[in-house]
Amino acid sequence: MSIVSAVTPAESCNLSVVVLHGPNLNLLGLREPEIYGATTLERIDARLIELGKSLNAAVQSFQSNHEGAIVDVIHAARDRHQGIVINAGAYTHTSIAIRDAISAVQIPTVEVHLSNIYKREEFRHHSYLASIVVGQISGFGANSYYLGLQALVAHLEGLN
């Protein structure tokens, strides 16, 4: 099941950003809240919308449990968005396809994770995305998304 939520009208904003949520993130609030927190994906998206408005950035979000669907949205972002915030979930550690899609579109991207992936199982310590993204934020729960959006907008505006 994919969730797409359009937010701030793009014509009223200077920037457009797509936020991508990978597999199992549709279960936030239910799935292992001791690791991922109690905040739902819907709440995260609503907060990203509000934050985007304050940053003069239109935000669109997309969630999928399917690698190819995420790749398709990354490809489509080339003509629609100036930036990407991505929590690729488990695909962070396994997907060369998502890594190559981000590299191919050459859109500034920030990688985010709710948990600190470097304090978890060894297999989570490697990110296929890390070497091609602007930056990586992990371990701050839902705030990782908000910090990621703020950092991306600052980067796009040449403020960092």
Residue frames relative to the residue before (quaternion, step in Angstrom):
aa qw qx qy qz dx dy dz
M 1.0000 0.0000 0.0000 0.0000 0.00 0.00 0.00
S 0.1744 -0.7843 0.5902 0.0783 3.54 -0.84 0.97
I 0.1860 -0.7525 0.6219 0.1109 3.51 -1.09 0.72
V 0.0084 -0.7649 0.6441 0.0059 3.55 -0.85 0.93
S 0.0483 0.7981 -0.6001 0.0231 3.55 -0.81 0.89
A 0.2406 -0.7581 0.5937 0.1220 3.50 -0.68 1.15
V 0.1606 -0.7999 0.5735 0.0740 3.52 -1.07 0.69
T 0.8616 0.0750 -0.0310 0.5011 3.50 -1.01 -0.89
P 0.4848 -0.6535 0.4816 0.3256 3.62 -0.83 0.86
A 0.4972 -0.7001 0.4334 0.2735 3.57 -0.73 1.11
E 0.6442 0.5511 -0.3429 0.4045 3.59 0.98 -0.73
S 0.6946 0.4581 -0.2876 0.4743 3.61 1.15 -0.39
C 0.6915 0.4458 -0.2594 0.5058 3.59 1.30 0.00
N 0.5298 -0.6348 0.4704 0.3084 3.53 -1.22 0.57
L 0.8018 0.2066 -0.0705 0.5563 3.56 1.05 -0.80
S 0.1683 -0.7470 0.6304 0.1275 3.52 -1.31 0.39
V 0.0547 -0.8004 0.5959 -0.0362 3.55 -0.83 1.09
V 0.1907 -0.7413 0.6274 0.1428 3.56 -1.07 0.72
V 0.2023 -0.7513 0.6208 0.0961 3.54 -1.03 0.94
L 0.1337 -0.8126 0.5666 0.0281 3.55 -0.65 1.16
H 0.1242 -0.7735 0.6207 0.0309 3.53 -0.92 1.04
G 0.3146 -0.7893 0.5051 0.1513 3.57 -0.71 1.08
P 0.8302 -0.2826 0.1706 0.4493 3.53 -1.34 -0.29
N 0.8460 0.2037 -0.2120 0.4448 3.48 -1.25 0.85
L 0.5157 0.6508 -0.4291 0.3555 3.60 1.19 -0.12
N 0.5275 0.6027 -0.4085 0.4377 3.58 1.26 -0.20
L 0.6770 0.4836 -0.2832 0.4771 3.61 1.24 -0.30
L 0.3237 0.7574 -0.5123 0.2432 3.60 1.24 0.21
G 0.7165 0.3723 -0.3306 0.4886 3.51 -1.04 0.88
L 0.7436 0.3259 -0.1824 0.5546 3.56 1.24 -0.54
R 0.7232 0.4506 -0.2254 0.4723 3.55 0.95 -0.98
E 0.8474 -0.2064 0.1171 0.4749 3.56 -0.72 1.14
P 0.0320 -0.8477 0.5293 0.0104 3.61 0.61 1.09
E 0.5767 0.5806 -0.3855 0.4262 3.62 1.15 -0.39
I 0.7022 0.3910 -0.2520 0.5390 3.60 1.23 -0.41
Y 0.8221 0.2926 -0.1031 0.4774 3.57 0.76 -1.11
G 0.5389 -0.6458 0.3925 0.3719 3.58 1.27 -0.06
A 0.5441 -0.6413 0.4540 0.2943 3.55 -1.34 0.18
T 0.5102 0.6539 -0.4201 0.3683 3.59 1.25 -0.10
T 0.3806 -0.7338 0.5185 0.2187 3.57 -0.86 0.96
L 0.6324 -0.5219 0.4084 0.4012 3.54 -1.27 0.35
E 0.6149 0.5514 -0.3447 0.4462 3.58 1.03 -0.74
R 0.6595 0.4956 -0.3030 0.4771 3.58 1.00 -0.80
I 0.6231 0.5247 -0.3374 0.4717 3.59 0.99 -0.79
D 0.6708 0.4987 -0.3019 0.4584 3.58 0.86 -0.94
A 0.6399 0.5198 -0.3296 0.4601 3.60 0.97 -0.82
R 0.6659 0.4892 -0.3007 0.4763 3.58 0.96 -0.83
L 0.6263 0.5273 -0.3370 0.4649 3.60 1.04 -0.71
I 0.6036 0.5512 -0.3446 0.4616 3.58 1.07 -0.72
E 0.6861 0.4784 -0.2785 0.4720 3.57 0.83 -1.00
L 0.6546 0.5011 -0.3086 0.4746 3.57 0.93 -0.87
G 0.6268 0.5426 -0.3297 0.4516 3.57 0.98 -0.83
K 0.6293 0.5322 -0.3306 0.4599 3.58 0.95 -0.86
S 0.6913 0.4815 -0.2864 0.4564 3.58 0.88 -0.92
L 0.7012 0.4301 -0.2509 0.5102 3.59 1.23 -0.50
N 0.4195 -0.7173 0.4406 0.3396 3.57 1.35 0.02
A 0.5323 0.5880 -0.4148 0.4459 3.55 1.03 0.92
A 0.3606 -0.6962 0.5795 0.2223 3.56 -0.88 0.96
V 0.1280 -0.7971 0.5886 0.0416 3.57 -0.89 0.92
Q 0.0371 -0.7498 0.6606 0.0082 3.52 -1.01 0.94
S 0.1255 -0.8072 0.5715 0.0775 3.58 -0.89 0.80
F 0.0801 -0.7760 0.6256 0.0055 3.49 -1.25 0.61
Q 0.0491 -0.7808 0.6226 0.0172 3.57 -0.95 0.90
S 0.1297 0.7745 -0.6149 0.0726 3.53 -1.03 0.81
N 0.3829 -0.6907 0.5685 0.2305 3.49 -1.25 0.61
H 0.6579 0.5164 -0.2768 0.4731 3.57 1.34 -0.03
E 0.4991 -0.7005 0.4381 0.2614 3.52 -0.68 1.18
G 0.6791 0.5102 -0.2972 0.4361 3.59 0.83 -0.95
A 0.6264 0.5294 -0.3374 0.4621 3.59 1.05 -0.72
I 0.6406 0.5091 -0.3215 0.4766 3.59 1.02 -0.77
V 0.6303 0.5228 -0.3253 0.4729 3.59 0.99 -0.82
D 0.6478 0.5250 -0.3199 0.4498 3.60 0.93 -0.87
V 0.6642 0.4877 -0.3096 0.4745 3.61 0.95 -0.81
I 0.6144 0.5271 -0.3501 0.4712 3.60 1.03 -0.70
H 0.6504 0.5059 -0.3194 0.4680 3.61 0.89 -0.85
A 0.6806 0.4893 -0.2885 0.4627 3.60 0.89 -0.92
A 0.5787 0.6093 -0.3704 0.3959 3.61 1.13 -0.58
R 0.5210 0.6758 -0.3982 0.3366 3.57 1.14 -0.57
D 0.7719 0.3383 -0.1708 0.5104 3.58 0.96 -0.82
R 0.7340 0.4535 -0.2175 0.4564 3.59 1.26 -0.19
H 0.8169 0.2316 -0.0590 0.5249 3.57 0.99 -0.81
Q 0.4005 -0.7039 0.5349 0.2409 3.53 -1.22 0.58
G 0.8167 0.1128 -0.0451 0.5642 3.60 1.20 -0.38
I 0.2173 -0.7468 0.6171 0.1197 3.52 -1.35 0.44
V 0.1070 -0.7029 0.6969 0.0938 3.51 -1.19 0.77
I 0.0096 0.8328 -0.5519 0.0410 3.59 -0.70 1.01
N 0.0603 -0.6914 0.7177 0.0572 3.47 -1.19 0.86
A 0.1597 -0.8362 0.5214 0.0581 3.55 -0.05 1.30
G 0.3907 -0.7275 0.4848 0.2883 3.59 1.25 0.03
A 0.8375 -0.1317 0.1191 0.5168 3.56 -1.00 -0.84
Y 0.5710 0.5967 -0.3867 0.4104 3.61 1.15 -0.47
T 0.4736 0.6627 -0.4357 0.3831 3.59 1.23 -0.32
H 0.7729 0.3890 -0.1552 0.4767 3.53 0.96 -1.00
T 0.7797 0.3565 -0.1608 0.4890 3.58 1.25 -0.22
S 0.7382 0.4943 -0.2337 0.3952 3.59 1.04 -0.66
I 0.2093 -0.7514 0.6200 0.0845 3.49 -0.50 1.27
A 0.5834 0.5949 -0.3647 0.4156 3.61 1.13 -0.62
I 0.6740 0.4588 -0.2977 0.4966 3.62 0.91 -0.85
R 0.6183 0.5408 -0.3369 0.4601 3.58 0.99 -0.77
D 0.6938 0.4739 -0.2763 0.4666 3.57 0.86 -0.97
A 0.6167 0.5398 -0.3474 0.4558 3.61 1.05 -0.69
I 0.6595 0.4911 -0.3094 0.4776 3.59 0.91 -0.89
S 0.6519 0.5099 -0.3121 0.4665 3.57 0.94 -0.85
A 0.6748 0.5262 -0.2969 0.4239 3.59 0.93 -0.88
V 0.7226 0.4464 -0.2682 0.4545 3.61 0.88 -0.85
Q 0.2447 -0.8208 0.4842 0.1788 3.58 1.26 -0.34
I 0.3787 0.6725 -0.5235 0.3610 3.56 0.91 1.02
P 0.5060 -0.6423 0.4658 0.3383 3.62 -0.80 0.88
T 0.0529 -0.8156 0.5733 -0.0578 3.53 -0.79 1.13
V 0.1477 -0.7483 0.6400 0.0932 3.53 -1.15 0.77
E 0.2832 -0.7507 0.5817 0.1338 3.55 -0.91 1.04
V 0.0288 -0.8043 0.5935 -0.0050 3.57 -0.88 0.95
H 0.0486 -0.7658 0.6405 0.0315 3.53 -1.29 0.55
L 0.5107 -0.6528 0.4714 0.3014 3.55 -1.02 0.81
S 0.7621 0.2869 -0.1589 0.5582 3.57 0.91 -0.93
N 0.5251 -0.5826 0.4977 0.3703 3.54 -1.29 0.27
I 0.3049 -0.8031 0.4830 0.1694 3.56 -0.13 1.30
Y 0.6539 0.5263 -0.3157 0.4425 3.60 1.17 -0.43
K 0.6580 0.4534 -0.3116 0.5142 3.58 1.30 -0.05
R 0.6167 0.5566 -0.3269 0.4506 3.55 1.31 0.08
E 0.8031 -0.2420 0.1876 0.5111 3.58 -1.21 -0.42
E 0.6492 -0.5628 0.3620 0.3616 3.55 -1.12 0.76
F 0.6605 0.5248 -0.3312 0.4226 3.62 0.90 -0.81
R 0.6456 0.5156 -0.3258 0.4596 3.61 1.19 -0.38
H 0.5405 0.6532 -0.3921 0.3569 3.60 1.22 -0.21
H 0.6981 0.4235 -0.2760 0.5072 3.59 1.17 -0.37
S 0.0893 -0.7708 0.6301 0.0287 3.54 -0.96 0.98
Y 0.3776 -0.7144 0.5466 0.2197 3.55 -0.83 1.01
L 0.6614 0.5312 -0.2983 0.4375 3.58 1.20 -0.46
A 0.5405 0.6972 -0.3860 0.2700 3.58 1.04 -0.78
S 0.7150 0.4784 -0.2765 0.4283 3.59 0.88 -0.83
I 0.7495 0.3837 -0.2233 0.4911 3.62 1.19 -0.24
V 0.6149 0.5468 -0.3552 0.4437 3.61 1.24 -0.09
V 0.6348 -0.5234 0.4102 0.3934 3.54 -1.31 0.37
G 0.7779 -0.1867 0.1613 0.5779 3.55 0.98 -0.89
Q 0.3054 -0.7367 0.5846 0.1490 3.50 -1.38 0.24
I 0.0449 -0.7813 0.6226 0.0020 3.57 -0.95 0.94
S 0.1269 0.8013 -0.5742 0.1104 3.58 -0.74 1.02
G 0.7565 0.4491 -0.2959 0.3721 3.48 -1.31 0.44
F 0.6583 0.5222 -0.3091 0.4453 3.60 1.22 0.00
G 0.5312 -0.6346 0.4060 0.3876 3.58 1.18 0.44
A 0.8241 -0.1476 0.1341 0.5302 3.57 -1.05 -0.75
N 0.5758 0.6009 -0.3758 0.4075 3.60 1.13 -0.56
S 0.5299 0.6169 -0.4201 0.4027 3.62 1.15 -0.40
Y 0.6388 0.5142 -0.3234 0.4722 3.59 1.02 -0.76
Y 0.6912 0.4889 -0.2893 0.4468 3.58 0.83 -0.99
L 0.6441 0.5017 -0.3065 0.4893 3.56 1.03 -0.83
G 0.6339 0.5420 -0.3180 0.4509 3.56 1.05 -0.79
L 0.6593 0.4934 -0.3063 0.4776 3.57 0.96 -0.87
Q 0.6497 0.5123 -0.3189 0.4623 3.59 0.92 -0.86
A 0.6708 0.4946 -0.2980 0.4654 3.59 0.90 -0.91
L 0.6524 0.5154 -0.3210 0.4536 3.58 0.96 -0.81
V 0.6563 0.4955 -0.3171 0.4724 3.59 0.88 -0.89
A 0.6343 0.5171 -0.3331 0.4683 3.61 0.94 -0.82
H 0.6442 0.5129 -0.3176 0.4703 3.59 0.97 -0.83
L 0.6818 0.4973 -0.2898 0.4515 3.58 0.87 -0.96
E 0.7038 0.4324 -0.2576 0.5013 3.55 1.12 -0.66
G 0.4999 -0.6881 0.4007 0.3406 3.57 1.30 0.10
L 0.4330 0.7285 -0.4328 0.3073 3.57 1.20 0.51
N 0.7648 0.3064 -0.2164 0.5238 3.61 1.16 -0.04
